[in-house]
């Protein structure tokens, strides 16, 4: 039962949601520690609700193509899954309310976009992929919202959006015959991400930022040579944590960046048992 639930919410991916929101939190490193668990809970609940909504609205498709998943296999009923997703969204916004207006506003927008992406937007190829990028960027903004929202934060959100756009191109088209073309597009977005982050590292130069950038660049390029597309998608999703670590390194001492980076370890280990997409 627990394994089925963790599979339903794509538990390995929750670490990428945590690292996203930590970018904004660490930007205002002098904030009280009490905000941190609230932010992680909000981000985690919204991530899990999105995964459940995904399977709920894809039920008929999964029944034909992925019958092993918790909903089509009957391990979870559709009504139970929907109830859990709705409760998660409500709880997330209640927690956001206790942090402040800006956090609640971002959380409500994020909740709405997550729902409408799964309900309708993902049926439109470009619009669906673009929505996924915006959702990830809003998750980063969720962390920034504990201080005050500013246009300055956009520069730290854009590389996440670019990278996720490239991953989503593969994930949305992995079953198509012309996959090679989508693979090439993924390569373009990986290189765009590296280029954008490189500019940020130059502008915010610290030695540890450069080291994390080199690691991200190496493993990102390495991911382009995977033979199995599903492995490539999983690996790149986990690399979101490494990308977040590069951005976090601008704001805090290296020890905190390393602690965030270490989240990739449980994410990787669990992804060997539970699929992440």
Sine and cosine of phi, psi and omega as CSV:
sin_phi,cos_phi,sin_psi,cos_psi,sin_omega,cos_omega
0.00,0.00,-0.75,0.67,-0.01,-1.00
-0.91,0.41,-0.64,0.77,0.03,-1.00
-0.89,0.46,-0.66,0.75,0.02,-1.00
-0.89,0.45,-0.64,0.77,0.02,-1.00
-0.91,0.42,-0.72,0.69,0.01,-1.00
-0.89,0.45,-0.53,0.85,0.06,-1.00
-0.95,0.32,-0.64,0.77,0.00,-1.00
-0.86,0.52,-0.65,0.76,-0.06,-1.00
-1.00,-0.05,0.12,0.99,-0.01,-1.00
0.79,0.61,0.85,0.52,-0.15,-0.99
-0.80,0.59,-0.60,0.80,0.02,-1.00
-0.85,0.52,-0.50,0.87,-0.05,-1.00
-0.97,0.24,-0.24,0.97,-0.07,-1.00
-0.91,0.42,-0.44,0.90,0.01,-1.00
-0.93,0.36,-0.48,0.88,0.05,-1.00
-0.95,0.30,-0.53,0.85,0.07,-1.00
-0.93,0.37,-0.66,0.75,0.03,-1.00
-0.87,0.49,-0.73,0.69,-0.05,-1.00
-0.92,0.40,-0.55,0.84,0.08,-1.00
-0.84,0.54,-0.79,0.61,-0.11,-0.99
-0.94,0.34,-0.40,0.92,0.00,-1.00
-0.95,0.32,-0.36,0.93,0.06,-1.00
-0.85,0.53,-0.78,0.63,-0.01,-1.00
-0.93,0.38,-0.61,0.79,-0.01,-1.00
-0.90,0.44,-0.71,0.71,-0.04,-1.00
-0.96,0.30,-0.32,0.95,0.08,-1.00
-0.86,0.51,-0.61,0.79,0.06,-1.00
-0.94,-0.33,0.93,0.36,-0.18,-0.98
-0.90,0.43,-0.30,0.96,-0.01,-1.00
-1.00,0.10,0.08,1.00,0.01,-1.00
-0.93,0.37,0.42,-0.91,0.04,-1.00
-0.90,0.44,0.59,-0.81,-0.05,-1.00
-0.89,0.46,-0.39,0.92,-0.06,-1.00
-0.87,0.49,-0.43,0.90,0.00,-1.00
-0.94,0.35,-0.51,0.86,-0.15,-0.99
-0.86,0.51,-0.81,0.59,0.00,-1.00
-0.88,0.48,-0.57,0.82,0.05,-1.00
-0.88,0.48,-0.73,0.68,-0.01,-1.00
-0.88,0.47,-0.69,0.73,0.00,-1.00
-0.91,0.43,-0.66,0.75,0.01,-1.00
-0.91,0.41,-0.70,0.71,0.01,-1.00
-0.86,0.50,-0.77,0.64,-0.02,-1.00
-0.88,0.48,-0.70,0.72,-0.01,-1.00
-0.91,0.43,-0.69,0.73,0.00,-1.00
-0.90,0.44,-0.68,0.74,0.00,-1.00
-0.93,0.37,-0.61,0.79,0.06,-1.00
-0.88,0.48,-0.76,0.65,-0.02,-1.00
-0.89,0.46,-0.65,0.76,0.01,-1.00
-0.89,0.45,-0.62,0.78,0.02,-1.00
-0.89,0.45,-0.65,0.76,0.02,-1.00
-0.92,0.39,-0.63,0.78,0.02,-1.00
-0.93,0.38,-0.71,0.70,0.05,-1.00
-0.85,0.52,-0.61,0.79,0.01,-1.00
-0.85,0.53,-0.75,0.66,-0.02,-1.00
-0.95,0.30,-0.53,0.85,0.01,-1.00
-0.90,0.43,-0.74,0.67,-0.05,-1.00
-0.98,0.18,-0.29,0.96,0.04,-1.00
-0.99,-0.15,0.26,0.97,-0.13,-0.99
-0.81,0.58,-0.76,0.65,-0.07,-1.00
-0.91,0.41,-0.60,0.80,0.03,-1.00
-0.93,0.36,-0.73,0.68,-0.01,-1.00
-0.90,0.43,-0.50,0.87,0.03,-1.00
-0.86,0.51,-0.55,0.84,-0.01,-1.00
-1.00,-0.01,-0.67,0.74,-0.17,-0.99
-0.98,-0.20,-0.46,0.89,-0.06,-1.00
-0.67,-0.75,0.88,0.47,-0.09,-1.00
-0.92,0.40,-0.22,0.97,-0.01,-1.00
-0.98,0.19,-0.21,0.98,-0.06,-1.00
-0.94,0.35,0.39,-0.92,-0.12,-0.99
-0.81,0.59,-0.65,0.76,-0.04,-1.00
-0.97,0.25,-0.83,0.56,-0.02,-1.00
-0.90,0.43,-0.42,0.91,0.02,-1.00
-0.98,0.17,-0.16,0.99,0.04,-1.00
1.00,0.07,0.10,0.99,0.01,-1.00
-0.95,0.31,-0.44,0.90,0.13,-0.99
-0.75,-0.66,0.67,-0.74,0.07,-1.00
-0.98,0.17,0.42,-0.91,0.00,-1.00
-0.89,0.46,-0.65,0.76,-0.04,-1.00
-0.92,0.40,-0.63,0.77,0.04,-1.00
-0.91,0.42,-0.70,0.72,0.00,-1.00
-0.88,0.47,-0.70,0.72,0.00,-1.00
-0.89,0.46,-0.67,0.74,0.02,-1.00
-0.88,0.47,-0.70,0.72,0.01,-1.00
-0.87,0.49,-0.71,0.70,-0.02,-1.00
-0.88,0.48,-0.69,0.72,0.00,-1.00
-0.91,0.42,-0.68,0.74,0.03,-1.00
-0.88,0.47,-0.66,0.75,0.02,-1.00
-0.88,0.48,-0.68,0.73,0.01,-1.00
-0.90,0.43,-0.70,0.72,0.01,-1.00
-0.88,0.47,-0.72,0.70,0.00,-1.00
-0.89,0.46,-0.66,0.75,0.00,-1.00
-0.86,0.52,-0.69,0.73,-0.03,-1.00
-0.97,0.25,-0.46,0.89,0.12,-0.99
-0.91,0.42,-0.72,0.70,0.04,-1.00
-0.88,0.47,-0.64,0.77,0.02,-1.00
-0.89,0.45,-0.61,0.79,0.02,-1.00
-0.86,0.52,-0.63,0.78,-0.03,-1.00
-0.95,0.32,-0.37,0.93,0.04,-1.00
-0.98,0.18,-0.73,0.69,-0.01,-1.00
0.36,-0.93,0.12,-0.99,-0.09,-1.00
-0.89,0.46,-0.73,0.68,-0.04,-1.00
-0.87,0.50,-0.68,0.73,0.00,-1.00
-0.91,0.42,-0.67,0.74,0.03,-1.00
-0.89,0.45,-0.66,0.75,0.00,-1.00
-0.88,0.48,-0.74,0.67,0.01,-1.00
-0.89,0.45,-0.66,0.75,-0.01,-1.00
-0.89,0.45,-0.65,0.76,0.01,-1.00
-0.92,0.40,-0.68,0.73,0.04,-1.00
-0.89,0.45,-0.70,0.72,0.01,-1.00
-0.88,0.47,-0.69,0.73,0.02,-1.00
-0.87,0.49,-0.70,0.71,-0.02,-1.00
-0.90,0.43,-0.70,0.72,-0.04,-1.00
-0.92,0.38,-0.63,0.78,0.05,-1.00
-0.86,0.51,-0.72,0.69,-0.01,-1.00
-0.91,0.42,-0.76,0.65,-0.09,-1.00
-0.95,0.32,-0.45,0.89,0.12,-0.99
-0.88,0.47,-0.77,0.63,-0.05,-1.00
-0.94,0.33,-0.56,0.83,-0.03,-1.00
-0.95,0.30,-0.67,0.74,-0.14,-0.99
-0.60,-0.80,-0.70,0.71,-0.21,-0.98
-0.88,0.48,-0.54,0.84,-0.07,-1.00
-0.94,0.34,-0.22,0.98,0.05,-1.00
-0.97,0.25,-0.24,0.97,0.09,-1.00
-0.98,-0.21,0.89,-0.45,-0.20,-0.98
-0.77,0.64,-0.91,0.41,-0.07,-1.00
-0.91,0.40,-0.70,0.72,-0.04,-1.00
-0.88,0.47,-0.62,0.79,0.03,-1.00
-0.91,0.42,-0.72,0.70,0.01,-1.00
-0.91,0.42,-0.66,0.75,0.03,-1.00
-0.89,0.46,-0.63,0.78,0.01,-1.00
-0.89,0.46,-0.64,0.77,0.03,-1.00
-0.88,0.47,-0.63,0.77,0.04,-1.00
-0.90,0.43,-0.69,0.73,0.01,-1.00
-0.90,0.43,-0.64,0.77,0.03,-1.00
-0.86,0.51,-0.70,0.71,0.02,-1.00
-0.91,0.41,-0.65,0.76,0.02,-1.00
-0.91,0.42,-0.62,0.79,0.05,-1.00
-0.92,0.40,-0.53,0.84,0.06,-1.00
-0.90,0.43,-0.61,0.79,0.10,-0.99
-0.91,0.41,-0.70,0.71,0.00,-1.00
-0.88,0.48,-0.51,0.86,0.05,-1.00
-0.83,0.56,-0.65,0.76,0.05,-1.00
-0.93,0.37,-0.63,0.78,0.03,-1.00
-0.92,0.38,-0.43,0.90,-0.13,-0.99
-0.91,0.41,-0.27,0.96,-0.01,-1.00
-0.96,0.28,-0.27,0.96,0.10,-1.00
-0.99,-0.16,-1.00,0.04,0.13,-0.99
-0.29,-0.96,0.68,-0.73,-0.09,-1.00
-0.95,0.30,0.73,-0.68,-0.03,-1.00
-0.61,-0.79,0.46,-0.89,0.06,-1.00
-0.89,0.46,-0.37,0.93,0.01,-1.00
-0.87,0.50,-0.49,0.87,-0.08,-1.00
-0.95,0.32,-0.32,0.95,-0.08,-1.00
-0.85,0.53,-0.59,0.80,-0.05,-1.00
-0.89,0.45,-0.43,0.90,0.02,-1.00
-1.00,-0.02,-0.24,0.97,0.02,-1.00
-1.00,-0.02,-0.54,0.84,-0.10,-1.00
-0.86,0.52,-0.74,0.68,-0.02,-1.00
-0.87,0.48,-0.54,0.84,0.08,-1.00
-0.90,0.43,-0.69,0.72,0.01,-1.00
-0.88,0.47,-0.68,0.73,0.00,-1.00
-0.89,0.45,-0.74,0.67,-0.05,-1.00
-0.90,0.44,-0.70,0.71,0.00,-1.00
-0.92,0.40,-0.57,0.82,0.06,-1.00
-0.86,0.52,-0.71,0.70,0.01,-1.00
-0.90,0.44,-0.66,0.75,0.03,-1.00
-0.90,0.43,-0.66,0.75,-0.06,-1.00
-0.91,0.41,-0.53,0.85,0.06,-1.00
-0.85,0.53,-0.70,0.72,0.02,-1.00
-0.93,0.36,-0.74,0.67,-0.09,-1.00
-0.89,0.46,-0.58,0.81,-0.04,-1.00
-0.98,0.18,-0.28,0.96,-0.11,-0.99
-0.81,-0.59,0.31,0.95,-0.10,-1.00
-0.91,0.41,-0.36,0.93,-0.03,-1.00
-1.00,-0.07,-0.03,1.00,-0.08,-1.00
-1.00,0.07,0.45,-0.89,-0.08,-1.00
-0.94,0.33,-0.53,0.85,-0.02,-1.00
-1.00,-0.03,0.69,0.73,-0.08,-1.00
-0.88,0.47,-0.49,0.87,-0.03,-1.00
-0.85,0.53,-0.63,0.77,0.02,-1.00
-0.90,0.43,-0.64,0.77,0.02,-1.00
-0.95,0.32,-0.53,0.85,0.06,-1.00
-0.90,0.44,-0.63,0.78,0.04,-1.00
-0.91,0.40,-0.62,0.78,0.06,-1.00
-0.90,0.44,-0.64,0.77,0.05,-1.00
-0.86,0.50,-0.66,0.75,0.02,-1.00
-0.88,0.48,-0.65,0.76,0.01,-1.00
-0.88,0.48,-0.70,0.71,-0.05,-1.00
-0.95,0.31,-0.51,0.86,0.10,-0.99
-0.90,0.44,-0.72,0.70,0.00,-1.00
-0.93,0.38,-0.58,0.81,0.07,-1.00
-0.90,0.45,-0.64,0.77,0.02,-1.00
-0.89,0.45,-0.73,0.68,0.01,-1.00
-0.86,0.51,-0.68,0.74,-0.01,-1.00
-0.90,0.43,-0.71,0.71,-0.03,-1.00
-0.90,0.43,-0.70,0.71,-0.01,-1.00
-0.93,0.38,-0.55,0.84,0.03,-1.00
-0.88,0.48,-0.65,0.76,0.04,-1.00
-0.89,0.46,-0.68,0.74,0.02,-1.00
-0.89,0.45,-0.64,0.77,0.01,-1.00
-0.90,0.43,-0.64,0.77,0.03,-1.00
-0.90,0.44,-0.66,0.75,-0.03,-1.00
-0.96,0.28,-0.43,0.90,-0.02,-1.00
-0.86,-0.52,0.75,0.66,-0.27,-0.96
-0.90,0.43,0.82,-0.58,0.19,-0.98
-0.60,-0.80,0.56,-0.83,-0.05,-1.00
-0.86,0.51,-0.67,0.74,-0.02,-1.00
-0.91,0.41,-0.55,0.84,0.06,-1.00
-0.89,0.45,-0.64,0.76,0.02,-1.00
-0.90,0.43,-0.66,0.75,0.00,-1.00
-0.89,0.46,-0.72,0.70,0.01,-1.00
-0.91,0.41,-0.57,0.82,0.05,-1.00
-0.90,0.43,-0.68,0.74,0.02,-1.00
-0.88,0.48,-0.67,0.74,0.03,-1.00
-0.89,0.45,-0.71,0.70,0.00,-1.00
-0.90,0.44,-0.69,0.72,-0.01,-1.00
-0.88,0.47,-0.70,0.72,-0.02,-1.00
-0.88,0.47,-0.78,0.62,-0.07,-1.00
-0.95,0.32,-0.49,0.87,0.06,-1.00
-0.91,0.41,-0.71,0.70,0.04,-1.00
-0.91,0.41,-0.64,0.77,0.04,-1.00
-0.85,0.53,-0.61,0.79,-0.03,-1.00
-0.91,0.42,-0.36,0.93,-0.04,-1.00
-0.96,0.28,-0.18,0.98,-0.07,-1.00
-0.96,-0.27,0.18,0.98,0.06,-1.00
-0.92,0.38,0.66,-0.75,0.01,-1.00
-0.99,0.13,-0.61,0.79,0.02,-1.00
-1.00,-0.02,0.84,-0.54,-0.10,-1.00
-0.90,0.44,-0.57,0.82,0.00,-1.00
-0.91,0.42,-0.62,0.78,0.05,-1.00
-0.91,0.41,-0.60,0.80,0.02,-1.00
-0.91,0.43,-0.69,0.72,0.01,-1.00
-0.90,0.44,-0.72,0.69,0.00,-1.00
-0.87,0.50,-0.72,0.70,-0.03,-1.00
-0.89,0.45,-0.69,0.72,-0.01,-1.00
-0.93,0.37,-0.58,0.82,0.06,-1.00
-0.88,0.48,-0.67,0.74,0.03,-1.00
-0.93,0.36,-0.47,0.89,0.04,-1.00
-0.93,0.38,-0.25,0.97,0.11,-0.99
-0.84,0.55,-0.60,0.80,0.02,-1.00
-0.90,0.44,-0.66,0.75,0.02,-1.00
-0.92,0.38,-0.64,0.77,0.06,-1.00
-0.88,0.47,-0.69,0.72,0.04,-1.00
-0.87,0.49,-0.60,0.80,0.00,-1.00
-0.89,0.45,-0.62,0.79,0.06,-1.00
-0.86,0.51,-0.73,0.68,-0.05,-1.00
-0.93,0.36,-0.62,0.79,0.02,-1.00
-0.91,0.42,-0.53,0.85,-0.05,-1.00
-0.89,0.46,-0.28,0.96,0.04,-1.00
-0.94,0.34,-0.40,0.92,-0.22,-0.98
-0.93,-0.36,-0.40,0.92,-0.15,-0.99
-0.74,-0.67,0.28,-0.96,0.10,-1.00
-0.87,0.50,0.43,-0.90,-0.09,-1.00
-0.81,0.58,-0.53,0.85,-0.06,-1.00
-0.87,0.49,-0.60,0.80,0.01,-1.00
-0.95,0.30,-0.60,0.80,0.05,-1.00
-0.90,0.45,-0.65,0.76,0.02,-1.00
-0.91,0.42,-0.64,0.76,0.03,-1.00
-0.87,0.50,-0.65,0.76,0.05,-1.00
-0.92,0.40,-0.70,0.72,-0.02,-1.00
-0.87,0.50,-0.56,0.83,-0.03,-1.00
-0.90,0.44,-0.28,0.96,0.05,-1.00
-0.90,0.43,-0.30,0.95,0.01,-1.00
-0.93,0.37,-0.41,0.91,-0.03,-1.00
-0.93,0.37,-0.82,0.57,0.06,-1.00
-0.89,0.46,-0.57,0.82,0.04,-1.00
-0.86,0.50,-0.69,0.72,-0.01,-1.00
-0.93,0.38,-0.71,0.70,-0.03,-1.00
-0.89,0.46,-0.72,0.69,-0.03,-1.00
-0.93,0.37,-0.52,0.85,0.00,-1.00
-0.92,0.40,-0.26,0.97,0.08,-1.00
-0.97,0.25,-0.36,0.93,-0.01,-1.00
-0.96,-0.27,-0.52,0.85,-0.05,-1.00
-0.81,-0.59,0.74,-0.67,0.02,-1.00
-0.94,0.35,0.44,-0.90,-0.15,-0.99
-0.95,-0.31,-0.18,0.98,-0.03,-1.00
-0.89,-0.45,0.00,0.00,0.00,0.00
